[in-house]
Amino acid sequence: MKDIFVDTQIANKYFPKPIGHFEEFVKWLQKRDVEHPENDAYLVVSPYLITEYFKSSSGGSYKSGSSITAIYNLLQSQGRLNPKSKQDIEAFQKKHFTPTIKKAVKKAKKDCNHIPIIFLSNRKLALIEDKEFCKALNCFNKFHHLLTVAQSPEKLPYK
């Protein structure tokens, strides 16, 4: 499964009118390869991330066919989501959010429920621009070497 985590900040900034590498990335997310379904894109999501996607789609950007909400709806209708439940997130946090980790990720508090879904995803690829979020991911020494995080899709082996 070619899954990927896309942070809301990136999605809302670059998806409504994608250009350059983001245009290619959005097309990859939207395209369904019937002959080679192993090449299909999947979004890693959770109830927290889905809520954030829909709450943050403002200013009419949600009307764009390439908005994160439009992409989410398309992938959901095609069964191309890799969902993680609140229970999955809580179990990961209980096991891996030690007091030291909790202190280290304090500045990325709004993203603490997103961290587990990245580590629980198949490919552990993430498109993130938020520096505090990236720093929080780096606190997980046990898993950090498994991650590939970038601010732009051309720096990720997403295809």
Backbone as a chain_set.jsonl record, in Angstrom:
{"seq": "MKDIFVDTQIANKYFPKPIGHFEEFVKWLQKRDVEHPENDAYLVVSPYLITEYFKSSSGGSYKSGSSITAIYNLLQSQGRLNPKSKQDIEAFQKKHFTPTIKKAVKKAKKDCNHIPIIFLSNRKLALIEDKEFCKALNCFNKFHHLLTVAQSPEKLPYK", "coords": {"N": [[0.849, -1.184, 0.0], [0.692, 2.112, -0.968], [0.951, 4.41, 1.009], [0.611, 7.676, 2.542], [1.215, 10.406, 4.74], [-0.281, 13.535, 4.929], [0.138, 16.718, 5.995], [-2.17, 19.105, 7.263], [-1.579, 21.838, 6.993], [0.157, 21.948, 4.759], [-1.528, 20.807, 2.817], [-3.67, 22.668, 2.672], [-2.336, 24.919, 1.844], [-1.029, 24.324, -0.617], [-2.586, 22.557, -2.204], [-5.192, 23.496, -3.258], [-4.694, 25.096, -5.576], [-2.615, 23.687, -7.176], [0.822, 23.744, -8.192], [3.749, 22.996, -10.131], [5.77, 20.607, -8.505], [3.82, 19.965, -6.653], [1.501, 19.865, -8.158], [1.901, 17.56, -9.692], [2.013, 15.698, -7.589], [-0.578, 15.916, -6.448], [-2.096, 15.02, -8.618], [-1.195, 12.379, -8.675], [-2.26, 11.486, -6.236], [-4.984, 11.623, -6.85], [-5.329, 9.933, -9.047], [-6.404, 6.759, -10.182], [-5.188, 3.587, -10.64], [-6.281, 1.186, -12.411], [-5.336, -1.091, -13.7], [-2.956, -1.563, -12.365], [-3.275, -1.645, -9.336], [-1.572, -1.63, -7.145], [-0.073, 0.604, -7.347], [-1.619, 2.68, -6.56], [-2.433, 5.618, -4.683], [-2.709, 6.158, -1.175], [-4.161, 7.783, 1.593], [-2.99, 8.326, 4.852], [-4.927, 8.473, 7.622], [-6.809, 9.772, 10.429], [-9.448, 10.042, 12.886], [-8.954, 12.515, 14.101], [-7.304, 13.886, 12.272], [-8.931, 13.974, 10.004], [-11.039, 15.572, 10.922], [-9.582, 17.933, 11.311], [-8.788, 18.471, 8.651], [-11.298, 19.092, 7.462], [-12.272, 21.199, 9.072], [-10.389, 23.162, 8.645], [-10.535, 23.831, 6.01], [-11.067, 26.545, 4.492], [-12.187, 29.724, 3.21], [-13.161, 29.11, 0.731], [-11.476, 27.324, -0.486], [-12.075, 24.685, -0.267], [-13.787, 24.164, -2.298], [-12.368, 23.646, -4.513], [-11.406, 21.128, -6.814], [-9.088, 19.9, -6.2], [-8.653, 20.251, -3.551], [-7.897, 19.318, -0.145], [-10.095, 18.233, 1.13], [-11.721, 17.453, -1.012], [-10.035, 15.571, -2.195], [-9.788, 13.756, -0.074], [-12.5, 12.877, 0.092], [-12.758, 11.658, -2.428], [-10.81, 9.582, -2.267], [-11.825, 8.192, -0.092], [-14.261, 7.261, -1.142], [-13.275, 5.446, -2.923], [-12.06, 3.59, -1.384], [-9.448, 4.097, -0.597], [-7.998, 4.808, 1.741], [-5.92, 4.779, 4.612], [-6.848, 4.18, 7.472], [-6.421, 5.112, 10.887], [-7.414, 4.416, 14.114], [-8.855, 6.117, 17.014], [-8.285, 4.522, 19.182], [-6.01, 3.139, 18.292], [-4.202, 5.264, 18.199], [-4.182, 6.14, 20.884], [-3.158, 3.828, 22.118], [-0.577, 3.713, 21.007], [0.456, 6.129, 21.997], [0.323, 5.663, 24.756], [2.192, 3.632, 25.014], [4.571, 4.701, 23.868], [4.889, 7.453, 24.39], [6.754, 8.646, 26.492], [7.586, 10.293, 29.624], [9.771, 11.965, 28.988], [9.544, 12.208, 26.199], [7.007, 13.405, 26.033], [7.55, 15.894, 27.155], [9.395, 16.864, 25.306], [7.876, 17.096, 22.98], [6.121, 19.095, 23.47], [5.826, 21.661, 22.267], [4.66, 21.031, 19.904], [2.074, 20.353, 20.425], [-0.502, 20.42, 19.245], [-0.215, 18.612, 17.241], [0.164, 16.143, 18.338], [-1.603, 13.99, 18.225], [-1.317, 13.247, 15.644], [1.209, 12.286, 15.256], [1.419, 9.467, 16.048], [-0.026, 8.217, 13.917], [1.559, 8.498, 11.716], [3.818, 6.971, 12.374], [2.535, 4.536, 12.571], [1.771, 4.012, 10.026], [2.144, 2.337, 6.816], [4.352, 3.009, 5.077], [5.576, 5.146, 6.303], [5.892, 7.778, 5.388], [5.863, 11.28, 5.167], [4.453, 14.426, 4.507], [5.244, 17.411, 5.493], [5.352, 20.709, 6.702], [5.547, 22.213, 8.965], [7.77, 23.214, 11.365], [7.99, 22.682, 14.13], [6.46, 20.397, 14.388], [7.983, 18.612, 12.856], [10.312, 18.569, 14.441], [9.257, 17.351, 16.694], [8.729, 14.782, 15.733], [11.329, 13.917, 15.397], [12.084, 13.34, 17.963], [11.564, 10.749, 18.549], [13.6, 8.545, 18.789], [13.765, 5.789, 18.596], [12.209, 5.145, 16.399], [12.711, 7.015, 14.461], [14.581, 6.667, 12.371], [13.157, 5.231, 10.526], [11.457, 6.932, 9.256], [10.501, 9.129, 6.565], [10.49, 12.363, 5.928], [9.366, 15.333, 4.433], [9.198, 18.678, 3.068], [8.278, 19.137, 0.611], [6.887, 17.404, -2.16], [8.658, 16.318, -4.142], [10.851, 15.483, -2.811], [10.295, 13.129, -1.667], [9.913, 9.57, -1.854], [7.35, 8.903, -3.084], [5.912, 7.709, -5.191]], "CA": [[0.0, 0.0, 0.0], [1.488, 3.335, -1.079], [0.294, 5.396, 1.849], [1.366, 8.873, 2.887], [0.589, 11.379, 5.631], [-0.198, 14.907, 4.432], [-0.25, 17.67, 7.025], [-3.204, 20.045, 6.857], [-0.949, 23.093, 6.596], [0.626, 21.76, 3.374], [-2.687, 20.569, 1.961], [-4.433, 23.899, 2.461], [-1.484, 25.914, 1.191], [-0.59, 23.959, -1.962], [-3.479, 21.696, -2.977], [-6.289, 24.112, -4.012], [-4.19, 25.518, -6.894], [-1.264, 23.114, -7.173], [1.739, 24.009, -9.3], [5.037, 22.302, -10.029], [5.793, 19.27, -7.901], [2.545, 19.717, -5.97], [0.525, 19.481, -9.175], [2.171, 16.145, -9.978], [1.651, 14.945, -6.39], [-2.042, 15.893, -6.348], [-2.568, 14.118, -9.685], [-0.908, 11.023, -8.219], [-3.263, 11.153, -5.223], [-6.3, 11.498, -7.463], [-5.372, 8.916, -10.1], [-6.61, 5.358, -9.819], [-4.581, 2.73, -11.653], [-7.089, -0.035, -12.397], [-4.499, -2.217, -14.118], [-1.898, -1.766, -11.368], [-3.739, -1.016, -8.104], [-0.475, -1.502, -6.177], [0.484, 1.939, -7.528], [-2.575, 3.674, -6.073], [-2.115, 6.395, -3.486], [-3.58, 6.058, -0.003], [-3.866, 8.747, 2.648], [-3.033, 7.871, 6.236], [-5.828, 9.409, 8.301], [-7.394, 9.428, 11.725], [-10.571, 10.955, 13.14], [-8.415, 13.839, 14.42], [-6.81, 14.515, 11.046], [-10.094, 14.226, 9.139], [-11.689, 16.758, 11.494], [-8.714, 19.074, 11.017], [-8.907, 18.744, 7.216], [-12.564, 19.735, 7.13], [-12.392, 22.47, 9.792], [-9.442, 24.16, 8.145], [-10.805, 24.164, 4.609], [-11.817, 27.796, 4.534], [-11.932, 30.66, 2.136], [-13.59, 28.57, -0.545], [-10.514, 26.376, -1.054], [-12.684, 23.363, -0.267], [-14.541, 24.011, -3.546], [-11.436, 23.195, -5.536], [-11.363, 19.676, -6.982], [-7.824, 19.39, -5.681], [-8.538, 20.544, -2.117], [-7.705, 18.109, 0.663], [-11.395, 17.625, 1.409], [-12.14, 16.774, -2.242], [-9.18, 14.383, -2.333], [-10.214, 12.821, 0.968], [-13.787, 12.288, -0.318], [-12.485, 10.763, -3.561], [-10.111, 8.385, -1.786], [-12.756, 7.445, 0.758], [-15.227, 6.569, -2.005], [-12.562, 4.388, -3.623], [-11.433, 2.704, -0.409], [-8.007, 4.34, -0.612], [-7.549, 5.441, 2.979], [-5.316, 3.89, 5.602], [-7.323, 4.833, 8.692], [-5.969, 4.724, 12.218], [-8.477, 4.774, 15.053], [-8.469, 6.782, 18.268], [-7.697, 3.485, 20.027], [-4.64, 2.932, 17.789], [-3.415, 6.435, 18.608], [-4.028, 6.089, 22.342], [-2.261, 2.712, 22.454], [0.778, 4.141, 20.647], [0.863, 7.17, 22.949], [0.529, 5.039, 26.064], [3.412, 2.838, 24.96], [5.774, 5.392, 23.406], [5.01, 8.832, 24.855], [7.356, 8.667, 27.822], [7.648, 11.668, 30.143], [10.774, 12.714, 28.226], [8.945, 12.497, 24.891], [5.93, 14.38, 26.247], [8.182, 17.201, 27.375], [10.048, 17.262, 24.053], [6.901, 17.408, 21.924], [5.188, 20.076, 24.019], [5.589, 22.753, 21.32], [3.853, 20.495, 18.791], [0.933, 19.737, 21.093], [-1.633, 20.264, 18.321], [0.071, 17.505, 16.326], [0.463, 14.918, 19.105], [-2.453, 12.885, 17.773], [-0.916, 12.89, 14.281], [2.5, 11.574, 15.322], [1.262, 8.01, 15.985], [-0.506, 7.663, 12.647], [2.701, 8.444, 10.794], [4.613, 5.806, 12.755], [1.727, 3.335, 12.359], [1.511, 3.839, 8.596], [2.975, 1.32, 6.166], [5.613, 3.506, 4.516], [6.127, 6.174, 7.177], [6.206, 8.965, 4.592], [5.064, 12.409, 5.616], [4.629, 15.719, 3.876], [5.042, 18.322, 6.629], [6.103, 21.966, 6.622], [5.621, 22.74, 10.326], [9.072, 22.879, 11.963], [7.804, 22.085, 15.459], [5.965, 19.046, 14.145], [9.154, 17.832, 12.43], [11.17, 18.386, 15.618], [8.582, 16.367, 17.555], [8.964, 13.454, 15.148], [12.734, 13.577, 15.635], [12.256, 12.918, 19.362], [11.335, 9.318, 18.643], [14.843, 7.919, 18.317], [13.507, 4.379, 18.32], [11.537, 4.995, 15.108], [13.02, 8.113, 13.547], [15.308, 6.187, 11.189], [12.192, 4.631, 9.604], [10.66, 7.995, 8.655], [10.954, 10.039, 5.518], [9.669, 13.567, 6.05], [9.81, 16.407, 3.557], [8.296, 19.815, 2.924], [7.836, 19.173, -0.777], [6.761, 16.011, -2.614], [9.761, 15.793, -4.958], [11.871, 14.956, -1.91], [9.764, 11.886, -1.104], [9.714, 8.476, -2.823], [5.931, 8.588, -2.913], [5.331, 6.892, -6.271]], "C": [[0.89, 1.241, 0.0], [0.79, 4.46, -0.314], [1.229, 6.548, 2.187], [0.533, 9.747, 3.826], [0.791, 12.76, 5.016], [-0.729, 15.831, 5.517], [-1.232, 18.691, 6.449], [-2.614, 21.358, 6.345], [-0.48, 23.032, 5.134], [-0.57, 21.637, 2.436], [-3.438, 21.866, 1.656], [-3.634, 24.967, 1.718], [-1.245, 25.591, -0.289], [-1.589, 23.18, -2.814], [-4.556, 22.435, -3.786], [-5.898, 24.582, -5.421], [-2.755, 25.002, -7.024], [-0.461, 23.491, -8.418], [3.017, 23.2, -9.064], [4.913, 20.905, -9.456], [4.484, 18.949, -7.172], [1.454, 19.33, -6.964], [0.675, 17.993, -9.514], [1.743, 15.254, -8.806], [0.134, 14.808, -6.262], [-2.632, 14.97, -7.42], [-2.335, 12.665, -9.3], [-1.933, 10.586, -7.168], [-4.62, 10.85, -5.862], [-6.418, 10.321, -8.429], [-5.552, 7.513, -9.528], [-6.069, 4.511, -10.958], [-5.262, 1.364, -11.59], [-6.244, -1.26, -12.757], [-3.417, -2.56, -13.101], [-2.295, -1.091, -10.054], [-2.66, -0.88, -7.031], [0.2, -0.136, -6.287], [-0.428, 3.049, -7.008], [-2.101, 4.342, -4.79], [-3.164, 6.16, -2.409], [-3.182, 7.152, 0.971], [-3.95, 8.053, 3.994], [-3.865, 8.915, 6.973], [-6.23, 8.875, 9.672], [-8.603, 10.333, 11.915], [-10.094, 12.385, 13.421], [-7.99, 14.579, 13.156], [-7.971, 14.857, 10.106], [-10.829, 15.472, 9.617], [-10.888, 18.012, 11.164], [-8.798, 19.453, 9.536], [-10.171, 19.559, 6.922], [-12.757, 21.07, 7.842], [-11.523, 23.552, 9.168], [-9.661, 24.541, 6.688], [-11.698, 25.385, 4.574], [-11.506, 28.635, 3.31], [-12.295, 30.116, 0.769], [-12.633, 27.557, -1.144], [-11.089, 24.961, -1.112], [-13.466, 23.109, -1.56], [-13.65, 23.53, -4.685], [-11.457, 21.672, -5.606], [-10.082, 19.065, -6.462], [-7.626, 19.739, -4.208], [-8.392, 19.237, -1.344], [-9.046, 17.45, 0.972], [-11.924, 16.887, 0.178], [-11.334, 15.488, -2.443], [-9.573, 13.326, -1.306], [-11.508, 12.108, 0.542], [-13.607, 11.302, -1.469], [-11.853, 9.462, -3.074], [-11.011, 7.543, -0.888], [-13.729, 6.649, -0.104], [-14.594, 5.396, -2.741], [-11.868, 3.406, -2.676], [-9.922, 2.879, -0.345], [-7.564, 5.202, 0.564], [-6.893, 4.37, 3.841], [-5.664, 4.513, 6.955], [-6.713, 4.231, 9.961], [-7.006, 5.256, 13.199], [-7.926, 5.537, 16.262], [-7.801, 5.775, 19.204], [-6.258, 3.176, 19.599], [-3.718, 4.04, 18.29], [-3.141, 6.394, 20.109], [-3.075, 4.972, 22.764], [-0.814, 3.08, 22.146], [1.294, 5.167, 21.659], [1.154, 6.577, 24.324], [1.86, 4.292, 26.108], [4.668, 3.676, 24.716], [5.926, 6.841, 23.864], [5.473, 8.827, 26.322], [7.333, 10.102, 28.343], [8.658, 12.547, 29.376], [10.223, 13.118, 26.866], [7.861, 13.56, 25.037], [6.486, 15.788, 26.42], [8.772, 17.734, 26.061], [9.053, 17.681, 22.976], [5.887, 18.477, 22.345], [4.839, 21.194, 23.025], [4.736, 22.309, 20.132], [2.587, 19.828, 19.331], [-0.249, 19.485, 20.149], [-1.448, 19.092, 17.361], [0.316, 16.176, 17.042], [-0.409, 13.728, 18.708], [-2.137, 12.461, 16.341], [0.374, 12.069, 14.277], [2.307, 10.057, 15.244], [0.836, 7.484, 14.624], [0.599, 7.615, 11.6], [3.527, 7.195, 11.097], [3.861, 4.494, 12.534], [1.412, 3.076, 10.878], [2.464, 2.807, 7.997], [4.333, 1.847, 5.755], [6.29, 4.575, 5.36], [6.677, 7.367, 6.389], [5.289, 10.091, 5.043], [5.46, 13.677, 4.88], [4.232, 16.76, 4.918], [5.932, 19.542, 6.447], [6.372, 22.546, 8.006], [6.9, 22.273, 11.017], [8.937, 22.223, 13.332], [7.3, 20.642, 15.349], [7.133, 18.139, 13.746], [10.1, 17.558, 13.598], [10.578, 17.328, 16.55], [8.798, 14.955, 17.029], [10.392, 12.981, 15.402], [13.004, 13.096, 17.059], [12.126, 11.405, 19.534], [12.526, 8.565, 18.048], [14.642, 6.468, 17.893], [12.949, 4.15, 16.916], [12.022, 5.974, 14.043], [13.709, 7.645, 12.263], [14.376, 5.565, 10.144], [11.413, 5.671, 8.799], [11.34, 8.655, 7.467], [9.978, 11.203, 5.539], [10.249, 14.635, 5.144], [8.756, 17.505, 3.518], [7.721, 19.907, 1.515], [7.861, 17.747, -1.336], [7.936, 15.47, -3.426], [10.883, 15.211, -4.108], [11.439, 13.652, -1.242], [9.646, 10.82, -2.2], [8.256, 7.993, -2.8], [5.347, 7.692, -3.994], [5.773, 5.463, -6.1]], "O": [[1.743, 1.397, 0.874], [0.14, 5.33, -0.894], [2.452, 6.424, 2.13], [-0.692, 9.812, 3.716], [1.904, 13.114, 4.627], [-1.893, 15.744, 5.91], [-1.125, 19.085, 5.287], [-3.106, 21.921, 5.367], [-0.703, 23.97, 4.37], [-0.619, 22.284, 1.39], [-3.797, 22.125, 0.507], [-4.209, 25.818, 1.04], [-1.258, 26.494, -1.125], [-1.45, 23.148, -4.037], [-4.819, 22.034, -4.919], [-6.696, 24.473, -6.353], [-1.801, 25.78, -6.987], [-0.985, 23.549, -9.53], [3.313, 22.783, -7.945], [4.059, 20.121, -9.87], [4.09, 17.786, -7.088], [0.572, 18.539, -6.631], [-0.315, 17.267, -9.609], [1.176, 14.182, -9.014], [-0.378, 13.72, -6.001], [-3.569, 14.221, -7.144], [-3.18, 11.81, -9.566], [-2.418, 9.455, -7.202], [-5.313, 9.92, -5.449], [-7.507, 9.775, -8.605], [-4.934, 7.141, -8.53], [-6.453, 4.699, -12.113], [-4.866, 0.497, -10.812], [-6.421, -2.333, -12.182], [-3.008, -3.716, -12.989], [-1.713, -0.069, -9.692], [-2.819, -0.091, -6.099], [0.97, 0.24, -5.404], [-0.051, 4.221, -7.015], [-1.464, 3.724, -3.937], [-4.348, 5.987, -2.697], [-1.995, 7.42, 1.155], [-4.875, 7.28, 4.246], [-3.543, 10.103, 6.949], [-6.02, 7.71, 10.01], [-8.765, 11.302, 11.172], [-10.749, 13.349, 13.027], [-8.286, 15.763, 12.994], [-7.978, 15.921, 9.487], [-11.2, 16.328, 8.813], [-11.457, 19.034, 10.78], [-8.871, 20.637, 9.206], [-10.123, 20.575, 6.229], [-13.35, 21.986, 7.272], [-11.89, 24.727, 9.168], [-9.035, 25.476, 6.19], [-12.923, 25.28, 4.619], [-10.662, 28.281, 2.487], [-11.796, 30.603, -0.246], [-12.923, 26.981, -2.192], [-10.644, 24.138, -1.912], [-13.772, 21.961, -1.88], [-14.146, 23.057, -5.707], [-11.518, 21.001, -4.575], [-9.992, 17.848, -6.298], [-6.536, 19.54, -3.672], [-8.735, 18.17, -1.853], [-9.119, 16.225, 1.067], [-12.511, 15.812, 0.308], [-11.883, 14.451, -2.815], [-9.678, 12.143, -1.631], [-11.598, 10.883, 0.621], [-14.227, 10.238, -1.486], [-12.306, 8.373, -3.426], [-10.958, 6.314, -0.929], [-13.991, 5.48, 0.18], [-15.287, 4.459, -3.137], [-11.169, 2.496, -3.123], [-9.195, 1.924, -0.071], [-6.851, 6.192, 0.398], [-7.273, 3.2, 3.797], [-4.877, 5.275, 7.517], [-6.524, 3.021, 10.078], [-7.418, 6.412, 13.115], [-6.719, 5.593, 16.496], [-6.87, 6.12, 19.932], [-5.388, 2.973, 20.447], [-2.602, 3.784, 18.744], [-2.008, 6.589, 20.548], [-2.269, 5.159, 23.676], [0.08, 2.788, 22.939], [2.433, 5.079, 22.118], [2.127, 6.956, 24.975], [2.565, 4.32, 27.117], [5.718, 3.394, 25.293], [7.013, 7.404, 23.731], [4.677, 8.985, 27.247], [7.083, 11.031, 27.575], [8.411, 13.731, 29.15], [10.416, 14.253, 26.43], [7.806, 14.507, 24.253], [5.939, 16.752, 25.884], [8.652, 18.92, 25.755], [9.365, 18.536, 22.147], [4.909, 18.723, 21.639], [3.687, 21.622, 22.953], [4.157, 23.143, 19.437], [2.095, 18.856, 18.758], [-0.915, 18.454, 20.246], [-2.407, 18.633, 16.742], [0.646, 15.183, 16.393], [0.012, 12.579, 18.846], [-2.63, 11.434, 15.874], [0.59, 11.25, 13.385], [2.977, 9.41, 14.44], [1.286, 6.415, 14.211], [0.568, 6.777, 10.698], [3.894, 6.452, 10.188], [4.484, 3.452, 12.331], [0.851, 2.037, 10.531], [3.47, 2.451, 8.61], [5.356, 1.223, 6.039], [7.465, 4.877, 5.147], [7.756, 7.887, 6.673], [4.097, 9.887, 5.272], [6.639, 13.956, 4.664], [3.05, 16.968, 5.191], [7.104, 19.429, 6.087], [7.332, 23.294, 8.188], [7.092, 21.076, 11.231], [9.692, 21.306, 13.656], [7.686, 19.781, 16.139], [7.251, 17.022, 14.249], [10.626, 16.453, 13.733], [11.303, 16.513, 17.121], [9.026, 14.032, 17.81], [10.634, 11.79, 15.598], [14.05, 12.504, 17.323], [12.537, 10.854, 20.556], [12.452, 8.024, 16.945], [15.272, 5.988, 16.951], [13.178, 3.102, 16.312], [11.768, 5.778, 12.854], [13.44, 8.178, 11.187], [14.774, 5.392, 8.992], [10.787, 5.344, 7.791], [12.565, 8.73, 7.378], [8.801, 11.054, 5.212], [11.464, 14.826, 5.087], [7.597, 17.302, 3.879], [6.786, 20.669, 1.265], [8.761, 16.971, -1.014], [8.186, 14.264, -3.398], [11.764, 14.524, -4.624], [12.129, 13.136, -0.364], [9.314, 11.137, -3.342], [7.979, 6.824, -2.531], [4.375, 6.981, -3.739], [5.402, 4.602, -6.897]]}, "num_chains": 1, "name": "protein.A"}
